[in-house]
Amino acid sequence: MPTTTETLPIKNGDDIVRVRQRVRTRAVEVGLSLVDQTKLITAASELARNALDYGKGGHADIETIAELRRGVRIVFRDQGPGIPDIQQALTDGFTSGNGLGHGLGGAKRLVDDFDIQTKVGEGTTVTIARWKR
């Protein structure tokens, strides 16, 4: 299975559902366990929702990796206001909106790799990955 990438827009709630569905399909293709599929899909759903609600929309690049190890990597990008304090945003209970404050920190705990790059006034990029065990 070669490495493949597809880009999905995140402009409304239906797009979040599409991202979840494609992440599930990719996770099954690489052979992630049901538990790992669920963790990845949950993290992807949260990050897609953040891109829509806080980043004013964006897109998700979903990549199937099948080289030295197998897994799924997703890169969420938005052109929103950025995150002024990443450490605070990763703290459980912190929210800049009406959420429960489990978003970024929760997503980080559900995946194997987590990276966030942000610049105030320019947007945020969050990269996550889950690897087959």
Salt bridges, closest charged atoms under 4 A:
GLU6 OE2 - ARG22 NH2 2.73
GLU6 OE2 - ARG26 NH2 3.09
ASP15 OD1 - ARG18 NH2 2.81
ASP36 OD1 - ARG130 NH2 2.54
ASP36 OD2 - ARG133 NE 3.83
ASP53 OD1 - ARG49 NH1 3.66
ASP61 OD2 - HIS59 NE2 3.82
ASP61 OD2 - ARG77 NH1 2.48
GLU63 OE1 - ARG73 NH1 3.00
ASP92 OD1 - ARG109 NH2 3.23
ASP112 OD1 - ARG130 NH1 3.76
ASP112 OD1 - ARG133 NH2 2.51
ASP113 OD2 - ARG69 NH2 3.81
GLU122 OE2 - LYS119 NZ 3.86
